[in-house]
Amino acid sequence: MTIQTKIYSVCSIWLLLFILLTLFYLFQLANPDQAGLFSQEQTILFQRMFVRSLIVGILLLFTGLIFSLLTLWNLKKYQAGITAAAYQIAEGNYETRLEMFSRDPLGVSLQRIASSLRETQAHSIRQTEEFARVNATLQQEIADRQMTEHALRMSQQYAKSIIHSSLDMIIAVDQERNIIEFNDAAEKTFGYTAEEVLGKHIGMLYAETQEASAIYQRTVSTGQCVQEIVNMRKNGEIFPCLLLASILRNEQGNPIGYMGISRDITEQKQAEAALRESQHYARSIIACSIDMIISTDLNRNIVEFNAAAQEAFGYSLEEVRGKPIDVLYANSHEALAIHHITLTEGQCSREVVNIRKDRNLFPGLLSASILKNNEGSVVGVMGILRDITVQKQAEEALHRHNRELGLLSRLSELLQACRSEEETYNVIKNMCEQFFPQDSGYLAMIEDSHTMLDIIRTWGGIIPEIGAFGIEDCWALRRGKLHVIEPPETGPLCLHLCSSSIYGYLCAPISASGETLGILHINFGHYEMEHYTQEHEENVFESRRMVVTRIAELYALSLVNLRLRETLKQDSIRDALTGMYNRRYMEGSLDRETRRAERHKKPVGVIMLDVDHFKLFNDTHGHEAGDVVLRELGLFLRHNTRGEDIACRYGGEEFLLIMPDASLENTRRRAETLQQEIQELPIQYQHKSFQVTISVGVASLPEHGASVKDVLKIADAALYQAKSEGRNRVVVAPVPLVHPKEIC
């Protein structure tokens, strides 16, 4: 109970007592006849008590009023505090301090509400944090899943790439054994495309369909199958394969078919067969070795000497047994060194030079190793020796062949780079000196008469006794093919031979498209071949014949190309009718002569001439007669000009003559001479003789211009002036008073 409550209770009791006394006093006043019930002292006492009670009641009433006001003020303050706390709680401030209301039910309720809200807030925060954590986990799982899906896609692409780039055949089938995967290696091996086999039964790839069924059943029952099978290609060819088959499963682990990885083991089978054959061959070698097997004791005395050694060296076993191994070596120090190395290192392999009983040398490949007895003690040395004469000769032939191929390639390159026949002569000479350093020879070319050959180049110190010879003097040209004389062989000798041809010779015709261009003549030198076999000597000479033939072919092709190139060049710069240079060549010559004249400060004369009344001549005698006139004029101008002059057909019946280093006066005189000579030139056509006249315009550099093109225009104007003045005359363009360069 609070203090206010206690005060209110006391005040209420005093108020009630006061009311009772008041009622009692009023009762006495109202009933005086009842006054005798109490004595006077009692009445006075009562009155005093009433007055006291009245005073006390008044005091209590005043005290209650004061406490009521205080209580009302406290209630307002309490209400304000409760309202503020409620507002703070409503605004989310659940940490509001409510100790002042801790004894009030409403405060306790508010405290409980605030505590509940704090717990709710904390729970919400925890839930939010948990939600954020779960969300982060979910986002991470989503990212991981995306990465997994990406990795899965990449893995699938990688797997497909592996499948299709695999060197092994990869084939997958469904549960009905229909093909669903057929990689590139399978396509290449079987000859089918993927489109041809997808969806078809796997049995089509087997030589026997039952084998495909058996493999499928074994794979299904055991999970995988590894065995050799026999497949069949599209063309019906069968071949062996090594197959690894396993079950294909889906994501739930259920089987959906099987996949086989197979490899063509044809080469392996062949290798195994070759290995078996080699093993059999090795056993045969052991029984009867074709290699020389020689063993010695620790003193290097021969103990074993097999049949192959006896045949190779020419000694019998009795002849060499007990003798030092040195008798089989060209150098005894080499035998001693090999014996020492073998005993020290346990083995020794090297090439050696051996000597036969007949004192002929031959190269050998030796593999030596120590011999041990049952106790492991060294008792000697065994060597397996092989005659490598053929191998050495093959290496020499290969080296020679490679060298010849390199030289032929270089010859072809050099010939292609030549721009004239004269350049090719030195190329052939220099390359033949490299091809045949021990031989001599010469190059002879057909003259324009096509009956004689001139010796153009020589090499190797040969001195021809004649400088030219006829086609009939060479048997190679008569026969149209290579002619070879190799002693001791004999045969018809060419009449153009030199006295130094004592070791033989050959002549190779240089011809193309049935036309003989020349010959390549080789005099054989002396070759040291005492230790070579007859076969090797023949191979050396055959190689030389082939090289000479190839050189002649390359040279003939080069000459044809050069002549064709020259023909095409002439066709591109010559007028077909007159044989003179055409206008295209003339334009290039103008620029060239202008630069040359400026560089050397030399004059250039220009003569332009035109056939008078040429159109009337054509109309009267026909165009064929006009062509004859132009052809004869072209021939005349080509034969009556200097070597450095450039005579061109300018167009139609107009001709142009460019004269380097010719002054204006010299050009004028030359023009007048040509005009007179052409006027007197008889032209024959269909048994008739014609004569024509020309009009000529003359100009010169530098008098009439700064370039030949400028001078050409002035000469053309002078030509038309000659025509306008009556034709059949020479007009020299007037020289301007001011030099053209000064005007510029």
Backbone hydrogen bonds, N-H to C=O, Kabsch-Sander energy under -0.5 kcal/mol:
donor,donor_aa,acceptor,acceptor_aa,energy
6,K,2,T,-1.8
7,I,3,I,-2.7
8,Y,4,Q,-2.4
9,S,5,T,-1.8
10,V,6,K,-2.3
11,C,7,I,-2.6
12,S,8,Y,-1.8
13,I,9,S,-2.1
14,W,10,V,-2.7
15,L,11,C,-2.2
16,L,12,S,-2.3
17,L,13,I,-2.5
18,F,14,W,-2.5
19,I,15,L,-2.2
20,L,16,L,-2.2
21,L,17,L,-2.5
22,T,18,F,-2.3
23,L,19,I,-2.5
24,F,20,L,-2.5
25,Y,21,L,-2.6
26,L,22,T,-2.6
27,F,23,L,-2.2
28,Q,24,F,-1.7
29,L,25,Y,-2.0
30,A,26,L,-2.0
31,N,27,F,-1.4
34,Q,31,N,-1.4
35,A,32,P,-2.2
37,L,34,Q,-1.3
38,F,35,A,-1.5
43,T,39,S,-2.4
44,I,40,Q,-3.5
45,L,41,E,-2.9
46,F,42,Q,-2.7
47,Q,43,T,-3.2
48,R,44,I,-3.1
49,M,45,L,-2.7
50,F,46,F,-2.9
51,V,47,Q,-3.0
52,R,48,R,-3.2
53,S,49,M,-3.3
54,L,50,F,-3.1
55,I,51,V,-3.0
56,V,52,R,-3.9
57,G,53,S,-3.5
58,I,54,L,-2.8
59,L,55,I,-3.1
60,L,56,V,-3.7
61,L,57,G,-3.5
62,F,58,I,-2.9
63,T,59,L,-3.3
64,G,60,L,-3.2
65,L,61,L,-2.3
66,I,62,F,-2.5
67,F,63,T,-2.9
68,S,64,G,-2.7
69,L,65,L,-2.4
70,L,66,I,-2.8
71,T,67,F,-2.9
72,L,68,S,-3.0
73,W,69,L,-2.6
74,N,70,L,-2.8
75,L,71,T,-2.8
76,K,72,L,-2.2
77,K,73,W,-2.5
78,Y,74,N,-3.3
79,Q,75,L,-3.4
80,A,76,K,-3.0
81,G,77,K,-2.8
82,I,78,Y,-3.1
83,T,79,Q,-3.0
84,A,80,A,-3.0
85,A,81,G,-2.7
86,A,82,I,-2.6
87,Y,83,T,-2.9
88,Q,84,A,-2.8
89,I,85,A,-2.7
90,A,86,A,-3.1
91,E,87,Y,-2.6
92,G,89,I,-1.3
93,N,88,Q,-3.0
94,Y,92,G,-1.6
96,T,93,N,-0.9
101,F,98,L,-1.2
102,S,99,E,-1.8
104,D,101,F,-1.3
108,V,104,D,-3.3
109,S,105,P,-3.0
110,L,106,L,-3.1
111,Q,107,G,-3.3
112,R,108,V,-2.8
113,I,109,S,-3.6
114,A,110,L,-3.7
115,S,111,Q,-3.2
116,S,112,R,-3.3
117,L,113,I,-3.2
118,R,114,A,-3.3
119,E,115,S,-2.7
120,T,116,S,-3.0
121,Q,117,L,-3.9
122,A,118,R,-3.4
123,H,119,E,-3.0
124,S,120,T,-3.2
125,I,121,Q,-3.3
126,R,122,A,-2.9
127,Q,123,H,-3.3
128,T,124,S,-3.6
129,E,125,I,-3.4
130,E,126,R,-3.0
131,F,127,Q,-3.3
132,A,128,T,-3.3
133,R,129,E,-2.9
134,V,130,E,-3.4
135,N,131,F,-3.4
136,A,132,A,-3.1
137,T,133,R,-2.9
138,L,134,V,-3.1
139,Q,135,N,-3.3
140,Q,136,A,-2.8
141,E,137,T,-2.9
142,I,138,L,-2.9
143,A,139,Q,-3.2
144,D,140,Q,-3.3
145,R,141,E,-3.0
146,Q,142,I,-3.1
147,M,143,A,-3.0
148,T,144,D,-2.9
149,E,145,R,-3.4
150,H,146,Q,-3.2
151,A,147,M,-3.3
152,L,148,T,-2.9
153,R,149,E,-3.1
154,M,150,H,-3.3
155,S,151,A,-2.9
156,Q,152,L,-3.1
157,Q,153,R,-3.2
158,Y,154,M,-3.3
159,A,155,S,-3.2
160,K,156,Q,-3.0
161,S,157,Q,-3.0
162,I,158,Y,-3.0
163,I,159,A,-3.0
164,H,160,K,-2.9
165,S,161,S,-1.8
166,S,162,I,-1.1
169,M,262,S,-2.5
171,I,169,M,-0.5
171,I,260,G,-2.6
172,A,181,E,-1.5
173,V,258,Y,-2.7
174,D,178,N,-2.1
175,Q,256,I,-0.7
177,R,174,D,-2.0
179,I,200,K,-3.0
180,I,172,A,-3.3
181,E,172,A,-1.6
183,N,170,I,-1.9
187,E,183,N,-2.1
188,K,184,D,-2.7
189,T,185,A,-2.4
190,F,186,A,-3.0
191,G,187,E,-2.0
196,E,193,T,-0.7
197,V,193,T,-0.9
197,V,194,A,-0.7
198,L,194,A,-2.4
199,G,179,I,-3.3
200,K,197,V,-2.4
202,I,177,R,-2.5
204,M,201,H,-1.7
205,L,202,I,-2.0
206,Y,203,G,-1.4
207,A,230,V,-2.2
211,E,208,E,-0.8
212,A,208,E,-0.9
213,S,209,T,-1.7
214,A,210,Q,-2.4
215,I,211,E,-2.2
216,Y,212,A,-2.0
217,Q,213,S,-2.5
218,R,214,A,-2.4
219,T,215,I,-2.3
220,V,216,Y,-2.4
221,S,217,Q,-2.3
222,T,218,R,-2.2
223,G,219,T,-2.2
225,C,245,A,-2.7
227,Q,243,L,-1.8
229,I,241,C,-2.7
231,N,229,I,-0.5
231,N,239,F,-2.6
232,M,205,L,-2.1
233,R,237,E,-3.6
234,K,190,F,-3.1
236,G,233,R,-1.5
239,F,231,N,-2.1
241,C,229,I,-2.4
242,L,263,R,-2.0
243,L,227,Q,-2.8
243,L,241,C,-0.6
244,L,261,I,-2.0
245,A,225,C,-3.5
246,S,259,M,-2.3
247,I,223,G,-1.4
248,L,257,G,-3.2
250,N,254,N,-2.3
253,G,250,N,-1.6
256,I,248,L,-3.3
257,G,248,L,-1.1
258,Y,173,V,-1.5
259,M,246,S,-2.7
260,G,171,I,-3.5
261,I,244,L,-2.8
262,S,169,M,-2.8
262,S,260,G,-0.6
263,R,242,L,-1.5
265,I,240,P,-1.8
265,I,263,R,-0.5
269,K,265,I,-3.1
270,Q,266,T,-2.8
271,A,267,E,-3.1
272,E,268,Q,-3.0
273,A,269,K,-2.8
274,A,270,Q,-2.9
275,L,271,A,-2.8
276,R,272,E,-2.8
277,E,273,A,-2.6
278,S,274,A,-2.9
279,Q,275,L,-3.0
280,H,276,R,-2.5
281,Y,277,E,-2.7
282,A,278,S,-3.1
283,R,279,Q,-2.4
284,S,280,H,-2.0
285,I,281,Y,-2.4
286,I,282,A,-2.7
287,A,283,R,-2.3
288,C,284,S,-3.2
292,M,385,L,-2.7
293,I,291,D,-0.6
294,I,292,M,-0.6
294,I,383,G,-2.8
295,S,304,E,-1.6
296,T,381,V,-3.0
297,D,301,N,-2.0
298,L,379,V,-0.6
300,R,297,D,-2.0
302,I,323,K,-3.0
303,V,295,S,-3.5
304,E,295,S,-1.5
306,N,293,I,-2.0
310,Q,306,N,-2.4
311,E,307,A,-2.5
312,A,308,A,-2.3
313,F,309,A,-2.8
314,G,310,Q,-1.8
320,V,316,S,-1.1
321,R,317,L,-2.3
322,G,302,I,-2.9
323,K,320,V,-2.4
325,I,300,R,-2.4
327,V,324,P,-1.5
328,L,325,I,-2.1
329,Y,326,D,-1.8
330,A,353,V,-2.2
334,E,331,N,-0.7
335,A,331,N,-1.2
336,L,332,S,-2.0
337,A,333,H,-2.3
338,I,334,E,-2.3
339,H,335,A,-2.0
340,H,336,L,-2.1
341,I,337,A,-2.6
342,T,338,I,-2.4
343,L,339,H,-1.9
344,T,340,H,-2.0
345,E,341,I,-3.1
346,G,342,T,-1.9
348,C,368,A,-2.5
350,R,366,L,-2.0
352,V,364,G,-3.0
354,N,352,V,-0.6
354,N,362,F,-2.6
355,I,328,L,-1.6
356,R,360,N,-2.9
357,K,313,F,-2.8
359,R,356,R,-1.6
362,F,354,N,-1.9
364,G,352,V,-2.9
365,L,386,R,-2.5
366,L,350,R,-2.9
366,L,364,G,-0.6
367,S,384,I,-1.8
368,A,348,C,-3.6
369,S,382,M,-2.5
370,I,346,G,-1.6
371,L,380,G,-2.9
373,N,377,S,-2.1
376,G,373,N,-1.7
379,V,371,L,-3.1
380,G,371,L,-1.1
381,V,296,T,-2.0
382,M,369,S,-3.1
383,G,294,I,-3.6
384,I,367,S,-2.4
385,L,292,M,-3.6
385,L,383,G,-0.6
386,R,365,L,-1.6
388,I,363,P,-1.9
388,I,386,R,-0.6
392,K,388,I,-2.9
393,Q,389,T,-2.5
394,A,390,V,-2.7
395,E,391,Q,-2.9
396,E,392,K,-2.8
397,A,393,Q,-2.7
398,L,394,A,-3.0
399,H,395,E,-2.8
400,R,396,E,-2.7
401,H,397,A,-3.0
402,N,398,L,-3.0
403,R,399,H,-2.4
404,E,400,R,-2.6
405,L,401,H,-2.7
406,G,402,N,-2.4
407,L,403,R,-2.5
408,L,404,E,-2.8
409,S,405,L,-2.5
410,R,406,G,-2.3
411,L,407,L,-2.9
412,S,408,L,-2.7
413,E,409,S,-2.3
414,L,410,R,-2.8
415,L,411,L,-2.8
416,Q,412,S,-2.1
417,A,413,E,-1.3
418,C,414,L,-0.8
418,C,415,L,-0.7
424,T,420,S,-1.1
425,Y,421,E,-1.1
426,N,422,E,-0.8
427,V,423,E,-1.3
428,I,424,T,-2.6
429,K,425,Y,-2.2
430,N,426,N,-2.8
431,M,427,V,-2.4
432,C,428,I,-2.3
433,E,429,K,-1.7
434,Q,430,N,-1.1
435,F,431,M,-2.7
436,F,432,C,-2.8
439,D,436,F,-1.5
440,S,523,N,-2.0
441,G,459,W,-2.0
442,Y,521,H,-1.8
443,L,457,R,-2.8
444,A,519,I,-2.2
445,M,454,D,-2.4
446,I,517,L,-2.6
447,E,452,M,-2.9
450,H,447,E,-1.7
453,L,469,F,-3.0
454,D,445,M,-2.7
455,I,467,G,-2.5
456,I,443,L,-2.8
456,I,454,D,-0.8
457,R,443,L,-1.3
459,W,441,G,-2.3
462,I,459,W,-0.8
469,F,453,L,-1.9
471,I,451,T,-1.8
473,D,470,G,-1.3
474,C,471,I,-1.4
475,W,473,D,-0.5
478,R,474,C,-1.6
479,R,475,W,-2.6
480,G,476,A,-1.7
481,K,476,A,-1.0
483,H,507,C,-2.3
485,I,505,Y,-2.9
489,E,486,E,-2.3
495,L,473,D,-2.2
496,H,473,D,-0.7
497,L,494,C,-1.0
501,S,498,C,-1.5
502,I,500,S,-2.0
503,Y,524,F,-0.5
505,Y,485,I,-1.9
506,L,522,I,-2.1
507,C,483,H,-2.4
508,A,520,L,-2.6
510,I,518,G,-3.7
511,S,509,P,-0.8
512,A,515,E,-2.2
515,E,512,A,-2.1
516,T,514,G,-0.5
517,L,510,I,-3.5
518,G,510,I,-1.5
519,I,444,A,-2.4
520,L,508,A,-2.4
521,H,442,Y,-2.5
521,H,519,I,-0.5
522,I,506,L,-2.7
523,N,440,S,-3.6
524,F,504,G,-2.3
524,F,522,I,-0.6
529,M,527,Y,-1.0
532,Y,529,M,-1.1
537,E,533,T,-2.2
538,E,534,Q,-2.3
539,N,535,E,-2.3
540,V,536,H,-2.3
541,F,537,E,-2.4
542,E,538,E,-2.6
543,S,539,N,-2.5
544,R,540,V,-2.0
545,R,541,F,-2.2
546,M,542,E,-2.4
547,V,543,S,-2.3
548,V,544,R,-2.4
549,T,545,R,-2.5
550,R,546,M,-2.4
551,I,547,V,-2.7
552,A,548,V,-2.5
553,E,549,T,-2.3
554,L,550,R,-2.8
555,Y,551,I,-2.7
556,A,552,A,-2.5
557,L,553,E,-2.5
558,S,554,L,-2.4
559,L,555,Y,-2.7
560,V,556,A,-2.4
561,N,557,L,-2.4
562,L,558,S,-2.8
563,R,559,L,-2.7
564,L,560,V,-2.8
565,R,561,N,-2.9
566,E,562,L,-2.5
567,T,563,R,-2.6
568,L,564,L,-2.9
569,K,565,R,-2.3
570,Q,566,E,-2.8
571,D,567,T,-2.8
572,S,568,L,-1.8
573,I,569,K,-1.0
573,I,570,Q,-0.6
574,R,570,Q,-1.6
575,D,580,M,-4.2
579,G,575,D,-2.2
581,Y,647,A,-1.6
582,N,573,I,-2.7
586,M,582,N,-2.0
587,E,583,R,-2.4
588,G,584,R,-1.6
589,S,585,Y,-2.2
590,L,586,M,-2.1
591,D,587,E,-1.4
592,R,588,G,-1.9
593,E,589,S,-3.0
594,T,590,L,-2.0
595,R,591,D,-2.2
596,R,592,R,-2.2
597,A,593,E,-2.5
598,E,594,T,-2.3
599,R,595,R,-2.3
600,H,596,R,-2.6
601,K,597,A,-1.2
602,K,597,A,-1.3
604,V,701,L,-1.8
605,G,659,M,-2.7
606,V,699,A,-2.9
607,I,657,L,-2.7
608,M,697,G,-2.8
609,L,655,F,-2.5
610,D,695,S,-2.3
611,V,653,E,-1.4
612,D,693,T,-2.6
614,F,611,V,-0.9
617,F,613,H,-2.0
618,N,614,F,-2.5
619,D,615,K,-2.5
620,T,616,L,-2.1
621,H,617,F,-3.1
622,G,618,N,-2.1
626,G,622,G,-1.7
627,D,623,H,-2.4
628,V,624,E,-1.7
629,V,625,A,-2.0
630,L,626,G,-2.3
631,R,627,D,-2.5
632,E,628,V,-2.5
633,L,629,V,-2.5
634,G,630,L,-2.3
635,L,631,R,-2.3
636,F,632,E,-2.5
637,L,633,L,-2.8
638,R,634,G,-2.2
639,H,635,L,-1.8
640,N,636,F,-1.2
641,T,638,R,-0.5
645,D,642,R,-0.6
646,I,658,I,-2.6
647,A,645,D,-0.6
648,C,646,I,-0.6
648,C,656,L,-3.2
649,R,581,Y,-2.5
650,Y,648,C,-0.8
650,Y,654,E,-1.2
651,G,654,E,-1.6
654,E,651,G,-2.6
655,F,609,L,-3.0
656,L,648,C,-2.8
657,L,607,I,-2.9
658,I,646,I,-2.7
659,M,605,G,-3.3
659,M,657,L,-0.5
661,D,603,P,-1.8
662,A,659,M,-1.2
663,S,661,D,-0.5
667,T,663,S,-2.5
668,R,664,L,-2.3
669,R,665,E,-2.5
670,R,666,N,-2.4
671,A,667,T,-2.2
672,E,668,R,-2.5
673,T,669,R,-2.3
674,L,670,R,-2.3
675,Q,671,A,-2.4
676,Q,672,E,-2.2
677,E,673,T,-2.8
678,I,674,L,-2.6
679,Q,675,Q,-1.4
680,E,676,Q,-1.3
681,L,678,I,-0.9
683,I,690,F,-2.7
684,Q,682,P,-0.5
685,Y,688,K,-3.1
688,K,685,Y,-1.2
690,F,683,I,-3.3
692,V,678,I,-0.6
695,S,610,D,-2.6
696,V,729,R,-2.7
697,G,608,M,-3.3
698,V,731,V,-2.4
699,A,606,V,-2.1
701,L,604,V,-3.1
704,H,700,S,-2.9
705,G,702,P,-0.6
711,V,707,S,-2.0
712,L,708,V,-2.5
713,K,709,K,-1.7
714,I,710,D,-1.7
715,A,711,V,-2.6
716,D,712,L,-2.2
717,A,713,K,-2.0
718,A,714,I,-2.2
719,L,715,A,-2.1
720,Y,716,D,-2.1
721,Q,717,A,-1.7
722,A,718,A,-2.1
723,K,719,L,-1.9
724,S,720,Y,-2.3
725,E,721,Q,-1.5
726,G,723,K,-1.4
727,R,722,A,-2.3
731,V,696,V,-2.6
733,A,698,V,-3.0
733,A,731,V,-0.5
742,E,739,H,-0.7
743,I,739,H,-1.8
744,C,740,P,-2.0
